[in-house]
Amino acid sequence: MLISLMNKDNVIISTGGGTPCHYNNMELMNQNGLTIYLKMSANTLVSRLRSAKTDRPLVSGKSPEELYGFIISHLENREPFYSEAQYKVKAKDLNINELADFIRKDIEHPQFT
């Protein structure tokens, strides 16, 4: 699916958390577009997953403690891949409009000083 989206213009692709970790996906994404790692703490991810409106099979039925351990483990395994993103953004309280502004102003049209 990821490869089939590489030829599209002006799209934002929000991958699943494991997508960058398989095959050469992160390299592929970096070569074909702009990559942003929206970095969140394990506590923030637990909160978001617990209040998610859609079912997540990998985390459904887990207690808060089990979910925290699951997230910590996955973050440790995935961090080397995520850190290859071209931009890293602390996203705990990030507003979607602020992110869009960041992309438009700071990435597409950087100001050089």
C-alpha positions in Angstrom: 0.0 0.0 0.0 2.8 2.4 0.9 4.5 2.0 -2.4 1.2 2.6 -4.3 1.0 6.0 -2.6 4.5 7.2 -3.5 3.4 8.7 -6.8 0.7 10.8 -5.3 1.1 14.6 -5.0 -0.1 16.8 -2.2 -1.2 14.1 0.2 -0.6 13.4 3.8 -0.1 9.8 4.7 -0.6 8.9 8.4 1.0 5.5 8.7 0.3 3.0 11.4 2.9 2.9 14.2 4.7 -0.2 12.8 4.8 0.9 9.2 8.2 2.6 9.4 9.7 -0.5 11.0 9.2 -3.0 8.2 11.2 -3.7 5.0 12.8 -0.4 3.9 9.7 1.7 4.5 11.3 4.5 6.4 14.0 4.9 3.8 11.3 4.8 1.1 9.2 7.5 2.8 12.3 9.7 3.3 13.2 9.4 -0.3 9.7 10.2 -1.6 8.4 12.8 0.7 8.6 14.6 4.0 8.6 12.5 7.1 7.6 13.8 10.6 7.8 11.8 13.8 5.1 13.0 16.2 6.9 12.1 19.4 4.7 11.4 22.4 5.4 10.0 25.9 4.2 6.6 26.9 1.8 8.2 29.3 0.3 10.3 26.6 0.0 7.4 24.3 -1.8 5.3 27.0 -4.3 8.1 27.5 -4.9 8.5 23.8 -5.3 4.8 23.2 -7.6 4.4 26.2 -9.9 7.1 24.9 -9.7 6.1 21.2 -13.1 5.8 19.5 -11.9 3.0 17.2 -11.0 -0.5 18.3 -7.3 -1.3 18.3 -6.9 -5.1 18.3 -3.3 -5.1 19.6 -4.3 -3.2 22.7 -7.9 -4.1 23.3 -8.6 -5.7 26.7 -5.3 -4.7 28.2 -5.3 -3.1 31.7 -3.7 0.3 32.0 -0.6 -1.3 33.4 -0.4 -3.9 30.6 -1.0 -1.1 28.0 1.8 1.0 29.5 4.2 -2.0 29.3 3.1 -2.7 25.8 3.7 0.8 24.7 7.1 1.1 26.4 8.2 -2.1 24.7 7.0 -1.0 21.3 8.5 2.5 21.6 11.9 1.0 22.5 11.8 -1.3 19.5 10.5 1.3 17.1 12.5 4.4 18.2 15.5 3.6 15.9 13.1 3.6 12.9 11.1 6.6 14.0 14.3 8.6 14.7 15.1 8.4 11.0 12.3 10.8 10.2 13.4 14.1 8.7 11.6 16.1 11.4 10.8 15.2 15.0 8.0 17.1 16.8 7.0 16.9 20.4 3.4 16.2 19.9 1.8 15.8 23.4 -0.3 19.0 23.2 0.2 19.7 19.5 -2.8 21.2 17.8 -3.4 20.0 14.2 -3.6 23.6 13.0 -0.2 24.3 14.7 1.3 21.3 12.9 -0.1 22.4 9.6 1.4 25.9 10.2 4.7 24.3 11.1 4.8 22.3 7.9 3.8 25.3 5.8 6.1 27.9 7.3 9.1 26.1 8.8 9.5 23.2 6.5 8.1 24.2 3.0 9.5 27.7 3.3 12.2 27.8 5.9 13.6 31.2 7.0 17.4 31.3 6.8 19.1 33.7 9.2 
